[in-house]
């Protein structure tokens, strides 16, 4: 188990869970949305039984196609993680329906639908920079990237099947 995960503002599950899944994601990323949908099928049983905690790390990876995701990330209220997680998971569920919106239209939607800030929150600059620093230190080159108890999920593709993710959780549990 990783002793102290950095940048753990958005957590799902118990802090004392023996397995920590760190998910570096961007809500505008097609692969992140795909992995989220898969995780929704597989992970609830592990989270509810206290075996797994998911830590969502919203990575503002500098790529043009991810800029809408960064706009969302910068508007989240990390002091209200339940609201932030709801917005993130709902947007991942609805991906790609909102991906054709302009920046202005997206901001209007996240204010209307999730009560988020219409402007970037100043404190999120620090969060974004800290997650970017961690991603660089851990040599993360793409989103999504998943770590189980600090170990990167190797052989990862966007086409993971439910059993692949289940096996990754079971393998991590077997090591603790």
C-alpha positions in Angstrom: 0.0 0.0 0.0 1.3 3.5 -0.7 1.8 5.2 2.5 0.8 8.8 1.5 -0.5 9.6 -1.9 0.2 13.1 -3.1 -2.6 15.2 -4.6 -5.4 13.1 -3.2 -8.1 15.8 -3.1 -10.6 13.6 -5.0 -11.0 10.2 -3.3 -13.7 7.5 -3.5 -13.6 4.9 -0.8 -12.1 4.5 2.6 -8.7 5.9 3.5 -7.7 2.6 5.2 -8.4 0.5 2.1 -5.5 -1.8 1.4 -5.4 -1.0 -2.3 -5.1 2.5 -3.7 -5.9 3.1 -7.4 -4.5 6.4 -8.6 -6.1 7.4 -11.9 -4.4 10.2 -13.8 -7.2 11.4 -16.1 -8.5 14.3 -18.0 -12.3 14.6 -18.4 -11.9 15.6 -22.1 -10.0 12.4 -22.9 -11.8 9.7 -24.7 -9.7 7.0 -23.1 -10.4 8.5 -19.6 -14.1 8.3 -20.3 -13.8 4.7 -21.5 -11.8 3.6 -18.5 -14.3 5.4 -16.2 -17.2 3.5 -17.7 -15.3 0.3 -17.2 -14.4 1.1 -13.6 -18.1 1.9 -12.9 -18.9 -1.8 -13.8 -16.0 -3.4 -11.9 -14.9 -1.3 -8.9 -18.0 -0.6 -6.8 -17.9 -4.0 -5.1 -14.2 -3.4 -4.1 -14.9 0.2 -2.9 -18.0 -0.8 -0.9 -16.3 -3.7 0.8 -13.4 -1.3 1.9 -10.8 -3.1 -0.2 -10.1 -0.3 -2.7 -9.8 3.5 -2.7 -9.8 5.4 -6.0 -7.8 8.6 -6.1 -8.7 10.7 -9.2 -5.9 13.0 -10.3 -7.0 15.4 -13.0 -4.0 16.0 -15.1 -4.0 19.1 -17.3 -1.8 17.5 -19.9 -0.7 20.1 -22.4 -2.6 18.9 -25.5 -5.0 20.9 -27.6 -7.7 18.2 -27.5 -7.7 18.2 -23.7 -8.1 21.9 -23.1 -11.9 21.6 -22.4 -11.0 19.1 -19.7 -8.6 21.5 -18.2 -11.3 24.3 -18.2 -13.5 21.9 -16.1 -10.6 21.0 -13.8 -9.8 24.6 -13.1 -13.4 25.3 -12.1 -13.8 22.5 -9.6 -14.1 23.2 -5.9 -11.7 20.8 -4.3 -12.9 21.8 -0.9 -16.2 20.2 -1.8 -14.9 16.8 -3.2 -18.4 15.3 -3.4 -19.6 18.1 -5.8 -16.3 17.9 -7.8 -16.5 14.1 -8.1 -20.1 14.3 -9.2 -19.2 16.8 -11.9 -16.2 14.8 -13.1 -18.1 11.5 -13.2 -21.1 12.9 -14.9 -19.0 14.6 -17.6 -17.1 11.4 -18.1 -20.4 9.6 -18.5 -21.7 12.1 -21.0 -18.4 12.2 -23.0 -18.3 13.0 -26.0 -21.6 14.9 -26.0 -20.2 18.1 -24.6 -16.9 18.0 -26.5 -18.2 20.2 -29.4 -19.1 23.1 -27.1 -17.1 26.3 -27.2 -15.2 27.3 -24.1 -18.0 29.8 -23.2 -20.8 27.2 -23.7 -18.9 24.7 -21.6 -18.5 27.2 -18.8 -22.2 28.0 -18.9 -23.0 24.3 -18.8 -20.8 23.5 -15.8 -22.2 26.5 -13.9 -25.8 25.5 -14.7 -25.5 21.7 -14.2 -22.9 21.4 -11.4 -22.8 24.8 -9.7 -19.1 25.2 -10.5 -17.3 28.5 -10.8 -17.7 30.3 -14.1 -14.0 31.4 -13.8 -11.0 29.4 -13.0 -10.5 29.1 -9.2 -7.1 30.6 -8.2 -6.3 27.8 -5.8 -6.6 25.3 -8.6 -3.5 26.6 -10.2 -1.5 25.1 -7.3 -3.5 21.8 -7.6 -2.9 21.6 -11.4 0.8 22.4 -11.0 1.3 19.8 -8.3 -0.4 17.1 -10.3 1.6 18.1 -13.4 4.8 17.9 -11.3 3.8 14.5 -10.0 3.1 13.3 -13.5 6.5 14.4 -14.7 8.2 12.8 -11.7 6.4 9.5 -12.4 7.1 9.8 -16.1 3.4 9.8 -17.1 3.2 10.4 -20.8 -0.5 9.8 -21.4 -3.9 9.9 -19.9 -5.4 7.8 -18.5 -2.6 6.2 -16.5 -3.4 3.9 -13.7 -1.4 2.9 -10.6 -2.3 0.2 -8.1 -0.4 0.8 -4.8 2.2 2.9 -6.7 2.8 0.3 -9.5 1.8 1.4 -13.0 -0.7 -0.9 -14.7 1.4 -2.4 -17.5 0.0 -3.4 -20.9 -2.7 -0.8 -20.4 -4.9 0.0 -23.4 -8.2 1.8 -23.8 -9.7 -1.5 -24.8 -9.4 -3.1 -21.3 -12.2 -5.6 -20.6 -13.9 -5.8 -17.2 -12.0 -9.0 -16.3 -8.6 -7.2 -17.0 -9.5 -4.5 -14.5 -10.8 -7.1 -12.0 -7.5 -9.0 -12.4 -5.5 -5.9 -11.7 -7.4 -5.2 -8.5 -7.1 -8.9 -7.4 -3.4 -8.9 -8.2 -2.9 -5.8 -6.1 -5.0 -7.3 -3.2 -2.9 -10.5 -3.3 0.3 -8.4 -2.7 -1.0 -6.8 0.5 
